[in-house]
Each structure stands twice: as structure tokens, then as C-alpha cells.
Amino acid sequence: MTKYFSYLLFFLFCIAANAQNDIILKGTVVDLNTQVPLEMATVYFTTVKDSAVIEYATTDKNGVFRINTKKITKPVF
């Protein structure tokens, strides 16, 4: 029983350690004047140095976007 418990703890520790590298960015895009959600707007992240796109997403009919990305360890500028 102790052996199985030890394997379970080790497995959960590995999952928790790996989950720290994932980043989820989410938000809503609305028109500045009318406050109406914008459908099919593109949201993206670029590097400062050469404007290369890192990640991008489009908004849904409610103006909501969600970007799943990995943690970047080196500077992007």
C-alpha cells in the first residue's frame, strides 16, 4: 500500500511541476466607443526586436479570446 501511495505522490508531483510552464491568457475585445464585443478580431503577441508573432488567437461572437502558450525563458526584446 505504501508503494502505491509513493508512486501516486510522485506522479502528482510531476504533473504539478509540468503545469507551471503553461500560461493561459484570456480576455474580451470590445469597441472603444460603443462597448460592443468585436467578433473575429485577431489578438497576437510579437517580439519587440523583429515583430515575429509568438502566439495569436481570434475572438468568438462574444469578443472573448483565449491563448494557451508556454512560458518563455529567454527575453523577447
mmCIF file of the N, C-alpha and C atoms, coordinates in Angstrom:
data_MODEL
# 
_entry.id   MODEL 
# 
loop_
_atom_site.group_PDB 
_atom_site.id 
_atom_site.type_symbol 
_atom_site.label_atom_id 
_atom_site.label_alt_id 
_atom_site.label_comp_id 
_atom_site.label_asym_id 
_atom_site.label_entity_id 
_atom_site.label_seq_id 
_atom_site.pdbx_PDB_ins_code 
_atom_site.Cartn_x 
_atom_site.Cartn_y 
_atom_site.Cartn_z 
_atom_site.occupancy 
_atom_site.B_iso_or_equiv 
_atom_site.pdbx_formal_charge 
_atom_site.auth_seq_id 
_atom_site.auth_comp_id 
_atom_site.auth_asym_id 
_atom_site.auth_atom_id 
_atom_site.pdbx_PDB_model_num 
ATOM 1   N N  . MET A 1 1  ? 0.830   -1.197 0.000   1.00 0.00 ? 1  MET A N  1 
ATOM 2   C CA . MET A 1 1  ? 0.000   0.000  0.000   1.00 0.00 ? 1  MET A CA 1 
ATOM 3   C C  . MET A 1 1  ? 0.877   1.264  0.000   1.00 0.00 ? 1  MET A C  1 
ATOM 4   N N  . THR A 1 2  ? 1.932   1.253  0.769   1.00 0.00 ? 2  THR A N  1 
ATOM 5   C CA . THR A 1 2  ? 2.830   2.408  0.828   1.00 0.00 ? 2  THR A CA 1 
ATOM 6   C C  . THR A 1 2  ? 3.518   2.630  -0.510  1.00 0.00 ? 2  THR A C  1 
ATOM 7   N N  . LYS A 1 3  ? 3.822   1.540  -1.200  1.00 0.00 ? 3  LYS A N  1 
ATOM 8   C CA . LYS A 1 3  ? 4.474   1.637  -2.505  1.00 0.00 ? 3  LYS A CA 1 
ATOM 9   C C  . LYS A 1 3  ? 3.562   2.342  -3.516  1.00 0.00 ? 3  LYS A C  1 
ATOM 10  N N  . TYR A 1 4  ? 2.293   1.981  -3.540  1.00 0.00 ? 4  TYR A N  1 
ATOM 11  C CA . TYR A 1 4  ? 1.345   2.615  -4.452  1.00 0.00 ? 4  TYR A CA 1 
ATOM 12  C C  . TYR A 1 4  ? 1.133   4.091  -4.106  1.00 0.00 ? 4  TYR A C  1 
ATOM 13  N N  . PHE A 1 5  ? 1.094   4.373  -2.822  1.00 0.00 ? 5  PHE A N  1 
ATOM 14  C CA . PHE A 1 5  ? 0.930   5.755  -2.380  1.00 0.00 ? 5  PHE A CA 1 
ATOM 15  C C  . PHE A 1 5  ? 2.132   6.597  -2.803  1.00 0.00 ? 5  PHE A C  1 
ATOM 16  N N  . SER A 1 6  ? 3.321   6.023  -2.703  1.00 0.00 ? 6  SER A N  1 
ATOM 17  C CA . SER A 1 6  ? 4.536   6.745  -3.112  1.00 0.00 ? 6  SER A CA 1 
ATOM 18  C C  . SER A 1 6  ? 4.525   7.030  -4.609  1.00 0.00 ? 6  SER A C  1 
ATOM 19  N N  . TYR A 1 7  ? 4.107   6.046  -5.410  1.00 0.00 ? 7  TYR A N  1 
ATOM 20  C CA . TYR A 1 7  ? 4.007   6.264  -6.858  1.00 0.00 ? 7  TYR A CA 1 
ATOM 21  C C  . TYR A 1 7  ? 2.977   7.335  -7.195  1.00 0.00 ? 7  TYR A C  1 
ATOM 22  N N  . LEU A 1 8  ? 1.880   7.326  -6.491  1.00 0.00 ? 8  LEU A N  1 
ATOM 23  C CA . LEU A 1 8  ? 0.833   8.322  -6.722  1.00 0.00 ? 8  LEU A CA 1 
ATOM 24  C C  . LEU A 1 8  ? 1.335   9.726  -6.397  1.00 0.00 ? 8  LEU A C  1 
ATOM 25  N N  . LEU A 1 9  ? 2.018   9.889  -5.288  1.00 0.00 ? 9  LEU A N  1 
ATOM 26  C CA . LEU A 1 9  ? 2.570   11.200 -4.928  1.00 0.00 ? 9  LEU A CA 1 
ATOM 27  C C  . LEU A 1 9  ? 3.607   11.668 -5.944  1.00 0.00 ? 9  LEU A C  1 
ATOM 28  N N  . PHE A 1 10 ? 4.453   10.762 -6.390  1.00 0.00 ? 10 PHE A N  1 
ATOM 29  C CA . PHE A 1 10 ? 5.460   11.122 -7.388  1.00 0.00 ? 10 PHE A CA 1 
ATOM 30  C C  . PHE A 1 10 ? 4.801   11.551 -8.690  1.00 0.00 ? 10 PHE A C  1 
ATOM 31  N N  . PHE A 1 11 ? 3.790   10.826 -9.126  1.00 0.00 ? 11 PHE A N  1 
ATOM 32  C CA . PHE A 1 11 ? 3.063   11.157 -10.354 1.00 0.00 ? 11 PHE A CA 1 
ATOM 33  C C  . PHE A 1 11 ? 2.400   12.527 -10.249 1.00 0.00 ? 11 PHE A C  1 
ATOM 34  N N  . LEU A 1 12 ? 1.749   12.809 -9.130  1.00 0.00 ? 12 LEU A N  1 
ATOM 35  C CA . LEU A 1 12 ? 1.094   14.107 -8.938  1.00 0.00 ? 12 LEU A CA 1 
ATOM 36  C C  . LEU A 1 12 ? 2.112   15.242 -8.879  1.00 0.00 ? 12 LEU A C  1 
ATOM 37  N N  . PHE A 1 13 ? 3.265   14.986 -8.285  1.00 0.00 ? 13 PHE A N  1 
ATOM 38  C CA . PHE A 1 13 ? 4.317   15.999 -8.242  1.00 0.00 ? 13 PHE A CA 1 
ATOM 39  C C  . PHE A 1 13 ? 4.818   16.331 -9.646  1.00 0.00 ? 13 PHE A C  1 
ATOM 40  N N  . CYS A 1 14 ? 4.985   15.303 -10.482 1.00 0.00 ? 14 CYS A N  1 
ATOM 41  C CA . CYS A 1 14 ? 5.445   15.529 -11.862 1.00 0.00 ? 14 CYS A CA 1 
ATOM 42  C C  . CYS A 1 14 ? 4.433   16.348 -12.656 1.00 0.00 ? 14 CYS A C  1 
ATOM 43  N N  . ILE A 1 15 ? 3.166   16.069 -12.488 1.00 0.00 ? 15 ILE A N  1 
ATOM 44  C CA . ILE A 1 15 ? 2.124   16.829 -13.184 1.00 0.00 ? 15 ILE A CA 1 
ATOM 45  C C  . ILE A 1 15 ? 2.117   18.282 -12.715 1.00 0.00 ? 15 ILE A C  1 
ATOM 46  N N  . ALA A 1 16 ? 2.233   18.500 -11.411 1.00 0.00 ? 16 ALA A N  1 
ATOM 47  C CA . ALA A 1 16 ? 2.228   19.863 -10.874 1.00 0.00 ? 16 ALA A CA 1 
ATOM 48  C C  . ALA A 1 16 ? 3.446   20.647 -11.341 1.00 0.00 ? 16 ALA A C  1 
ATOM 49  N N  . ALA A 1 17 ? 4.598   19.998 -11.423 1.00 0.00 ? 17 ALA A N  1 
ATOM 50  C CA . ALA A 1 17 ? 5.808   20.680 -11.878 1.00 0.00 ? 17 ALA A CA 1 
ATOM 51  C C  . ALA A 1 17 ? 5.715   21.045 -13.351 1.00 0.00 ? 17 ALA A C  1 
ATOM 52  N N  . ASN A 1 18 ? 5.115   20.204 -14.159 1.00 0.00 ? 18 ASN A N  1 
ATOM 53  C CA . ASN A 1 18 ? 4.974   20.474 -15.579 1.00 0.00 ? 18 ASN A CA 1 
ATOM 54  C C  . ASN A 1 18 ? 3.909   21.535 -15.845 1.00 0.00 ? 18 ASN A C  1 
ATOM 55  N N  . ALA A 1 19 ? 2.885   21.597 -15.030 1.00 0.00 ? 19 ALA A N  1 
ATOM 56  C CA . ALA A 1 19 ? 1.791   22.540 -15.242 1.00 0.00 ? 19 ALA A CA 1 
ATOM 57  C C  . ALA A 1 19 ? 2.222   23.986 -15.031 1.00 0.00 ? 19 ALA A C  1 
ATOM 58  N N  . GLN A 1 20 ? 3.325   24.215 -14.360 1.00 0.00 ? 20 GLN A N  1 
ATOM 59  C CA . GLN A 1 20 ? 3.775   25.577 -14.117 1.00 0.00 ? 20 GLN A CA 1 
ATOM 60  C C  . GLN A 1 20 ? 4.353   26.231 -15.357 1.00 0.00 ? 20 GLN A C  1 
ATOM 61  N N  . ASN A 1 21 ? 4.585   25.496 -16.414 1.00 0.00 ? 21 ASN A N  1 
ATOM 62  C CA . ASN A 1 21 ? 5.136   26.058 -17.643 1.00 0.00 ? 21 ASN A CA 1 
ATOM 63  C C  . ASN A 1 21 ? 4.051   26.513 -18.609 1.00 0.00 ? 21 ASN A C  1 
ATOM 64  N N  . ASP A 1 22 ? 2.801   26.195 -18.352 1.00 0.00 ? 22 ASP A N  1 
ATOM 65  C CA . ASP A 1 22 ? 1.698   26.597 -19.220 1.00 0.00 ? 22 ASP A CA 1 
ATOM 66  C C  . ASP A 1 22 ? 1.102   27.916 -18.743 1.00 0.00 ? 22 ASP A C  1 
ATOM 67  N N  . ILE A 1 23 ? 0.813   28.792 -19.685 1.00 0.00 ? 23 ILE A N  1 
ATOM 68  C CA . ILE A 1 23 ? 0.210   30.082 -19.379 1.00 0.00 ? 23 ILE A CA 1 
ATOM 69  C C  . ILE A 1 23 ? -1.051  30.218 -20.216 1.00 0.00 ? 23 ILE A C  1 
ATOM 70  N N  . ILE A 1 24 ? -2.139  30.620 -19.592 1.00 0.00 ? 24 ILE A N  1 
ATOM 71  C CA . ILE A 1 24 ? -3.402  30.845 -20.295 1.00 0.00 ? 24 ILE A CA 1 
ATOM 72  C C  . ILE A 1 24 ? -3.757  32.319 -20.170 1.00 0.00 ? 24 ILE A C  1 
ATOM 73  N N  . LEU A 1 25 ? -3.874  32.965 -21.306 1.00 0.00 ? 25 LEU A N  1 
ATOM 74  C CA . LEU A 1 25 ? -4.272  34.365 -21.357 1.00 0.00 ? 25 LEU A CA 1 
ATOM 75  C C  . LEU A 1 25 ? -5.655  34.439 -21.967 1.00 0.00 ? 25 LEU A C  1 
ATOM 76  N N  . LYS A 1 26 ? -6.563  35.124 -21.301 1.00 0.00 ? 26 LYS A N  1 
ATOM 77  C CA . LYS A 1 26 ? -7.914  35.251 -21.837 1.00 0.00 ? 26 LYS A CA 1 
ATOM 78  C C  . LYS A 1 26 ? -8.438  36.646 -21.547 1.00 0.00 ? 26 LYS A C  1 
ATOM 79  N N  . GLY A 1 27 ? -9.357  37.073 -22.394 1.00 0.00 ? 27 GLY A N  1 
ATOM 80  C CA . GLY A 1 27 ? -9.918  38.403 -22.235 1.00 0.00 ? 27 GLY A CA 1 
ATOM 81  C C  . GLY A 1 27 ? -11.028 38.644 -23.240 1.00 0.00 ? 27 GLY A C  1 
ATOM 82  N N  . THR A 1 28 ? -11.515 39.868 -23.260 1.00 0.00 ? 28 THR A N  1 
ATOM 83  C CA . THR A 1 28 ? -12.594 40.266 -24.145 1.00 0.00 ? 28 THR A CA 1 
ATOM 84  C C  . THR A 1 28 ? -12.176 41.518 -24.906 1.00 0.00 ? 28 THR A C  1 
ATOM 85  N N  . VAL A 1 29 ? -12.466 41.542 -26.192 1.00 0.00 ? 29 VAL A N  1 
ATOM 86  C CA . VAL A 1 29 ? -12.179 42.704 -27.032 1.00 0.00 ? 29 VAL A CA 1 
ATOM 87  C C  . VAL A 1 29 ? -13.504 43.404 -27.321 1.00 0.00 ? 29 VAL A C  1 
ATOM 88  N N  . VAL A 1 30 ? -13.567 44.699 -26.968 1.00 0.00 ? 30 VAL A N  1 
ATOM 89  C CA . VAL A 1 30 ? -14.781 45.491 -27.209 1.00 0.00 ? 30 VAL A CA 1 
ATOM 90  C C  . VAL A 1 30 ? -14.418 46.761 -27.966 1.00 0.00 ? 30 VAL A C  1 
ATOM 91  N N  . ASP A 1 31 ? -15.397 47.301 -28.676 1.00 0.00 ? 31 ASP A N  1 
ATOM 92  C CA . ASP A 1 31 ? -15.225 48.569 -29.379 1.00 0.00 ? 31 ASP A CA 1 
ATOM 93  C C  . ASP A 1 31 ? -15.075 49.674 -28.342 1.00 0.00 ? 31 ASP A C  1 
ATOM 94  N N  . LEU A 1 32 ? -14.153 50.592 -28.586 1.00 0.00 ? 32 LEU A N  1 
ATOM 95  C CA . LEU A 1 32 ? -13.871 51.662 -27.634 1.00 0.00 ? 32 LEU A CA 1 
ATOM 96  C C  . LEU A 1 32 ? -15.058 52.598 -27.441 1.00 0.00 ? 32 LEU A C  1 
ATOM 97  N N  . ASN A 1 33 ? -15.764 52.918 -28.503 1.00 0.00 ? 33 ASN A N  1 
ATOM 98  C CA . ASN A 1 33 ? -16.864 53.887 -28.421 1.00 0.00 ? 33 ASN A CA 1 
ATOM 99  C C  . ASN A 1 33 ? -18.190 53.269 -28.000 1.00 0.00 ? 33 ASN A C  1 
ATOM 100 N N  . THR A 1 34 ? -18.533 52.132 -28.575 1.00 0.00 ? 34 THR A N  1 
ATOM 101 C CA . THR A 1 34 ? -19.861 51.562 -28.340 1.00 0.00 ? 34 THR A CA 1 
ATOM 102 C C  . THR A 1 34 ? -19.876 50.455 -27.285 1.00 0.00 ? 34 THR A C  1 
ATOM 103 N N  . GLN A 1 35 ? -18.714 49.972 -26.883 1.00 0.00 ? 35 GLN A N  1 
ATOM 104 C CA . GLN A 1 35 ? -18.585 48.874 -25.915 1.00 0.00 ? 35 GLN A CA 1 
ATOM 105 C C  . GLN A 1 35 ? -19.239 47.573 -26.392 1.00 0.00 ? 35 GLN A C  1 
ATOM 106 N N  . VAL A 1 36 ? -19.358 47.401 -27.705 1.00 0.00 ? 36 VAL A N  1 
ATOM 107 C CA . VAL A 1 36 ? -19.910 46.187 -28.296 1.00 0.00 ? 36 VAL A CA 1 
ATOM 108 C C  . VAL A 1 36 ? -18.755 45.201 -28.508 1.00 0.00 ? 36 VAL A C  1 
ATOM 109 N N  . PRO A 1 37 ? -18.935 43.912 -28.144 1.00 0.00 ? 37 PRO A N  1 
ATOM 110 C CA . PRO A 1 37 ? -17.869 42.929 -28.373 1.00 0.00 ? 37 PRO A CA 1 
ATOM 111 C C  . PRO A 1 37 ? -17.544 42.785 -29.861 1.00 0.00 ? 37 PRO A C  1 
ATOM 112 N N  . LEU A 1 38 ? -16.254 42.674 -30.182 1.00 0.00 ? 38 LEU A N  1 
ATOM 113 C CA . LEU A 1 38 ? -15.811 42.539 -31.565 1.00 0.00 ? 38 LEU A CA 1 
ATOM 114 C C  . LEU A 1 38 ? -15.631 41.065 -31.907 1.00 0.00 ? 38 LEU A C  1 
ATOM 115 N N  . GLU A 1 39 ? -16.329 40.623 -32.941 1.00 0.00 ? 39 GLU A N  1 
ATOM 116 C CA . GLU A 1 39 ? -16.250 39.244 -33.396 1.00 0.00 ? 39 GLU A CA 1 
ATOM 117 C C  . GLU A 1 39 ? -15.133 39.100 -34.423 1.00 0.00 ? 39 GLU A C  1 
ATOM 118 N N  . MET A 1 40 ? -14.389 37.994 -34.353 1.00 0.00 ? 40 MET A N  1 
ATOM 119 C CA . MET A 1 40 ? -13.319 37.644 -35.292 1.00 0.00 ? 40 MET A CA 1 
ATOM 120 C C  . MET A 1 40 ? -12.164 38.653 -35.319 1.00 0.00 ? 40 MET A C  1 
ATOM 121 N N  . ALA A 1 41 ? -11.915 39.331 -34.207 1.00 0.00 ? 41 ALA A N  1 
ATOM 122 C CA . ALA A 1 41 ? -10.739 40.193 -34.096 1.00 0.00 ? 41 ALA A CA 1 
ATOM 123 C C  . ALA A 1 41 ? -9.532  39.307 -33.784 1.00 0.00 ? 41 ALA A C  1 
ATOM 124 N N  . THR A 1 42 ? -8.371  39.662 -34.295 1.00 0.00 ? 42 THR A N  1 
ATOM 125 C CA . THR A 1 42 ? -7.155  38.891 -34.052 1.00 0.00 ? 42 THR A CA 1 
ATOM 126 C C  . THR A 1 42 ? -6.354  39.538 -32.936 1.00 0.00 ? 42 THR A C  1 
ATOM 127 N N  . VAL A 1 43 ? -5.995  38.737 -31.953 1.00 0.00 ? 43 VAL A N  1 
ATOM 128 C CA . VAL A 1 43 ? -5.160  39.174 -30.831 1.00 0.00 ? 43 VAL A CA 1 
ATOM 129 C C  . VAL A 1 43 ? -3.855  38.404 -30.947 1.00 0.00 ? 43 VAL A C  1 
ATOM 130 N N  . TYR A 1 44 ? -2.712  39.106 -30.884 1.00 0.00 ? 44 TYR A N  1 
ATOM 131 C CA . TYR A 1 44 ? -1.441  38.407 -31.043 1.00 0.00 ? 44 TYR A CA 1 
ATOM 132 C C  . TYR A 1 44 ? -0.353  39.053 -30.203 1.00 0.00 ? 44 TYR A C  1 
ATOM 133 N N  . PHE A 1 45 ? 0.685   38.273 -29.934 1.00 0.00 ? 45 PHE A N  1 
ATOM 134 C CA . PHE A 1 45 ? 1.868   38.735 -29.211 1.00 0.00 ? 45 PHE A CA 1 
ATOM 135 C C  . PHE A 1 45 ? 3.053   38.627 -30.143 1.00 0.00 ? 45 PHE A C  1 
ATOM 136 N N  . THR A 1 46 ? 3.858   39.687 -30.176 1.00 0.00 ? 46 THR A N  1 
ATOM 137 C CA . THR A 1 46 ? 5.039   39.702 -31.033 1.00 0.00 ? 46 THR A CA 1 
ATOM 138 C C  . THR A 1 46 ? 6.276   40.003 -30.202 1.00 0.00 ? 46 THR A C  1 
ATOM 139 N N  . THR A 1 47 ? 7.425   39.698 -30.782 1.00 0.00 ? 47 THR A N  1 
ATOM 140 C CA . THR A 1 47 ? 8.679   40.095 -30.148 1.00 0.00 ? 47 THR A CA 1 
ATOM 141 C C  . THR A 1 47 ? 8.931   41.562 -30.473 1.00 0.00 ? 47 THR A C  1 
ATOM 142 N N  . VAL A 1 48 ? 9.591   42.234 -29.586 1.00 0.00 ? 48 VAL A N  1 
ATOM 143 C CA . VAL A 1 48 ? 9.877   43.651 -29.792 1.00 0.00 ? 48 VAL A CA 1 
ATOM 144 C C  . VAL A 1 48 ? 10.976  43.834 -30.828 1.00 0.00 ? 48 VAL A C  1 
ATOM 145 N N  . LYS A 1 49 ? 11.931  42.916 -30.846 1.00 0.00 ? 49 LYS A N  1 
ATOM 146 C CA . LYS A 1 49 ? 13.099  43.056 -31.709 1.00 0.00 ? 49 LYS A CA 1 
ATOM 147 C C  . LYS A 1 49 ? 12.745  43.027 -33.197 1.00 0.00 ? 49 LYS A C  1 
ATOM 148 N N  . ASP A 1 50 ? 11.995  42.007 -33.641 1.00 0.00 ? 50 ASP A N  1 
ATOM 149 C CA . ASP A 1 50 ? 11.740  41.878 -35.066 1.00 0.00 ? 50 ASP A CA 1 
ATOM 150 C C  . ASP A 1 50 ? 10.265  41.683 -35.410 1.00 0.00 ? 50 ASP A C  1 
ATOM 151 N N  . SER A 1 51 ? 9.388   41.874 -34.480 1.00 0.00 ? 51 SER A N  1 
ATOM 152 C CA . SER A 1 51 ? 7.931   41.767 -34.676 1.00 0.00 ? 51 SER A CA 1 
ATOM 153 C C  . SER A 1 51 ? 7.483   40.383 -35.136 1.00 0.00 ? 51 SER A C  1 
ATOM 154 N N  . ALA A 1 52 ? 8.209   39.354 -34.760 1.00 0.00 ? 52 ALA A N  1 
ATOM 155 C CA . ALA A 1 52 ? 7.792   37.989 -35.070 1.00 0.00 ? 52 ALA A CA 1 
ATOM 156 C C  . ALA A 1 52 ? 6.640   37.602 -34.152 1.00 0.00 ? 52 ALA A C  1 
ATOM 157 N N  . VAL A 1 53 ? 5.628   36.963 -34.707 1.00 0.00 ? 53 VAL A N  1 
ATOM 158 C CA . VAL A 1 53 ? 4.458   36.570 -33.926 1.00 0.00 ? 53 VAL A CA 1 
ATOM 159 C C  . VAL A 1 53 ? 4.816   35.374 -33.045 1.00 0.00 ? 53 VAL A C  1 
ATOM 160 N N  . ILE A 1 54 ? 4.524   35.503 -31.742 1.00 0.00 ? 54 ILE A N  1 
ATOM 161 C CA . ILE A 1 54 ? 4.776   34.422 -30.800 1.00 0.00 ? 54 ILE A CA 1 
ATOM 162 C C  . ILE A 1 54 ? 3.542   33.517 -30.708 1.00 0.00 ? 54 ILE A C  1 
ATOM 163 N N  . GLU A 1 55 ? 2.394   34.092 -30.432 1.00 0.00 ? 55 GLU A N  1 
ATOM 164 C CA . GLU A 1 55 ? 1.125   33.368 -30.348 1.00 0.00 ? 55 GLU A CA 1 
ATOM 165 C C  . GLU A 1 55 ? 0.009   34.295 -30.818 1.00 0.00 ? 55 GLU A C  1 
ATOM 166 N N  . TYR A 1 56 ? -1.090  33.701 -31.296 1.00 0.00 ? 56 TYR A N  1 
ATOM 167 C CA . TYR A 1 56 ? -2.229  34.509 -31.699 1.00 0.00 ? 56 TYR A CA 1 
ATOM 168 C C  . TYR A 1 56 ? -3.521  33.738 -31.493 1.00 0.00 ? 56 TYR A C  1 
ATOM 169 N N  . ALA A 1 57 ? -4.631  34.472 -31.459 1.00 0.00 ? 57 ALA A N  1 
ATOM 170 C CA . ALA A 1 57 ? -5.963  33.873 -31.344 1.00 0.00 ? 57 ALA A CA 1 
ATOM 171 C C  . ALA A 1 57 ? -6.963  34.846 -31.950 1.00 0.00 ? 57 ALA A C  1 
ATOM 172 N N  . THR A 1 58 ? -8.138  34.336 -32.291 1.00 0.00 ? 58 THR A N  1 
ATOM 173 C CA . THR A 1 58 ? -9.219  35.190 -32.772 1.00 0.00 ? 58 THR A CA 1 
ATOM 174 C C  . THR A 1 58 ? -10.351 35.153 -31.760 1.00 0.00 ? 58 THR A C  1 
ATOM 175 N N  . THR A 1 59 ? -11.134 36.214 -31.739 1.00 0.00 ? 59 THR A N  1 
ATOM 176 C CA . THR A 1 59 ? -12.234 36.298 -30.778 1.00 0.00 ? 59 THR A CA 1 
ATOM 177 C C  . THR A 1 59 ? -13.460 35.572 -31.321 1.00 0.00 ? 59 THR A C  1 
ATOM 178 N N  . ASP A 1 60 ? -14.320 35.134 -30.407 1.00 0.00 ? 60 ASP A N  1 
ATOM 179 C CA . ASP A 1 60 ? -15.553 34.475 -30.816 1.00 0.00 ? 60 ASP A CA 1 
ATOM 180 C C  . ASP A 1 60 ? -16.655 35.524 -30.972 1.00 0.00 ? 60 ASP A C  1 
ATOM 181 N N  . LYS A 1 61 ? -17.905 35.097 -31.080 1.00 0.00 ? 61 LYS A N  1 
ATOM 182 C CA . LYS A 1 61 ? -19.002 36.044 -31.315 1.00 0.00 ? 61 LYS A CA 1 
ATOM 183 C C  . LYS A 1 61 ? -19.257 36.960 -30.126 1.00 0.00 ? 61 LYS A C  1 
ATOM 184 N N  . ASN A 1 62 ? -18.744 36.600 -28.941 1.00 0.00 ? 62 ASN A N  1 
ATOM 185 C CA . ASN A 1 62 ? -18.880 37.449 -27.753 1.00 0.00 ? 62 ASN A CA 1 
ATOM 186 C C  . ASN A 1 62 ? -17.643 38.294 -27.493 1.00 0.00 ? 62 ASN A C  1 
ATOM 187 N N  . GLY A 1 63 ? -16.682 38.266 -28.395 1.00 0.00 ? 63 GLY A N  1 
ATOM 188 C CA . GLY A 1 63 ? -15.462 39.054 -28.250 1.00 0.00 ? 63 GLY A CA 1 
ATOM 189 C C  . GLY A 1 63 ? -14.432 38.433 -27.327 1.00 0.00 ? 63 GLY A C  1 
ATOM 190 N N  . VAL A 1 64 ? -14.616 37.178 -26.940 1.00 0.00 ? 64 VAL A N  1 
ATOM 191 C CA . VAL A 1 64 ? -13.728 36.508 -25.995 1.00 0.00 ? 64 VAL A CA 1 
ATOM 192 C C  . VAL A 1 64 ? -12.614 35.787 -26.742 1.00 0.00 ? 64 VAL A C  1 
ATOM 193 N N  . PHE A 1 65 ? -11.375 35.917 -26.242 1.00 0.00 ? 65 PHE A N  1 
ATOM 194 C CA . PHE A 1 65 ? -10.246 35.186 -26.801 1.00 0.00 ? 65 PHE A CA 1 
ATOM 195 C C  . PHE A 1 65 ? -9.548  34.421 -25.697 1.00 0.00 ? 65 PHE A C  1 
ATOM 196 N N  . ARG A 1 66 ? -8.815  33.395 -26.097 1.00 0.00 ? 66 ARG A N  1 
ATOM 197 C CA . ARG A 1 66 ? -8.049  32.572 -25.154 1.00 0.00 ? 66 ARG A CA 1 
ATOM 198 C C  . ARG A 1 66 ? -6.788  32.106 -25.866 1.00 0.00 ? 66 ARG A C  1 
ATOM 199 N N  . ILE A 1 67 ? -5.632  32.390 -25.261 1.00 0.00 ? 67 ILE A N  1 
ATOM 200 C CA . ILE A 1 67 ? -4.350  31.989 -25.818 1.00 0.00 ? 67 ILE A CA 1 
ATOM 201 C C  . ILE A 1 67 ? -3.669  31.055 -24.832 1.00 0.00 ? 67 ILE A C  1 
ATOM 202 N N  . ASN A 1 68 ? -3.358  29.840 -25.277 1.00 0.00 ? 68 ASN A N  1 
ATOM 203 C CA . ASN A 1 68 ? -2.588  28.882 -24.484 1.00 0.00 ? 68 ASN A CA 1 
ATOM 204 C C  . ASN A 1 68 ? -1.163  28.924 -24.993 1.00 0.00 ? 68 ASN A C  1 
ATOM 205 N N  . THR A 1 69 ? -0.227  29.209 -24.111 1.00 0.00 ? 69 THR A N  1 
ATOM 206 C CA . THR A 1 69 ? 1.168   29.308 -24.520 1.00 0.00 ? 69 THR A CA 1 
ATOM 207 C C  . THR A 1 69 ? 2.066   28.710 -23.453 1.00 0.00 ? 69 THR A C  1 
ATOM 208 N N  . LYS A 1 70 ? 3.285   28.498 -23.799 1.00 0.00 ? 70 LYS A N  1 
ATOM 209 C CA . LYS A 1 70 ? 4.291   28.006 -22.866 1.00 0.00 ? 70 LYS A CA 1 
ATOM 210 C C  . LYS A 1 70 ? 5.061   29.182 -22.305 1.00 0.00 ? 70 LYS A C  1 
ATOM 211 N N  . LYS A 1 71 ? 5.629   28.983 -21.134 1.00 0.00 ? 71 LYS A N  1 
ATOM 212 C CA . LYS A 1 71 ? 6.450   30.008 -20.510 1.00 0.00 ? 71 LYS A CA 1 
ATOM 213 C C  . LYS A 1 71 ? 7.715   30.210 -21.325 1.00 0.00 ? 71 LYS A C  1 
ATOM 214 N N  . ILE A 1 72 ? 8.047   31.460 -21.634 1.00 0.00 ? 72 ILE A N  1 
ATOM 215 C CA . ILE A 1 72 ? 9.231   31.784 -22.417 1.00 0.00 ? 72 ILE A CA 1 
ATOM 216 C C  . ILE A 1 72 ? 10.354  32.112 -21.450 1.00 0.00 ? 72 ILE A C  1 
ATOM 217 N N  . THR A 1 73 ? 11.468  31.413 -21.560 1.00 0.00 ? 73 THR A N  1 
ATOM 218 C CA . THR A 1 73 ? 12.561  31.586 -20.606 1.00 0.00 ? 73 THR A CA 1 
ATOM 219 C C  . THR A 1 73 ? 13.567  32.637 -21.033 1.00 0.00 ? 73 THR A C  1 
ATOM 220 N N  . LYS A 1 74 ? 13.610  32.934 -22.331 1.00 0.00 ? 74 LYS A N  1 
ATOM 221 C CA . LYS A 1 74 ? 14.559  33.947 -22.793 1.00 0.00 ? 74 LYS A CA 1 
ATOM 222 C C  . LYS A 1 74 ? 13.804  35.257 -23.061 1.00 0.00 ? 74 LYS A C  1 
ATOM 223 N N  . PRO A 1 75 ? 14.453  36.396 -22.930 1.00 0.00 ? 75 PRO A N  1 
ATOM 224 C CA . PRO A 1 75 ? 13.788  37.667 -23.193 1.00 0.00 ? 75 PRO A CA 1 
ATOM 225 C C  . PRO A 1 75 ? 13.373  37.793 -24.658 1.00 0.00 ? 75 PRO A C  1 
ATOM 226 N N  . VAL A 1 76 ? 12.266  38.468 -24.898 1.00 0.00 ? 76 VAL A N  1 
ATOM 227 C CA . VAL A 1 76 ? 11.761  38.611 -26.254 1.00 0.00 ? 76 VAL A CA 1 
ATOM 228 C C  . VAL A 1 76 ? 12.069  39.974 -26.861 1.00 0.00 ? 76 VAL A C  1 
ATOM 229 N N  . PHE A 1 77 ? 12.878  40.786 -26.201 1.00 0.00 ? 77 PHE A N  1 
ATOM 230 C CA . PHE A 1 77 ? 13.207  42.091 -26.770 1.00 0.00 ? 77 PHE A CA 1 
ATOM 231 C C  . PHE A 1 77 ? 14.646  42.204 -27.145 1.00 0.00 ? 77 PHE A C  1 
# 
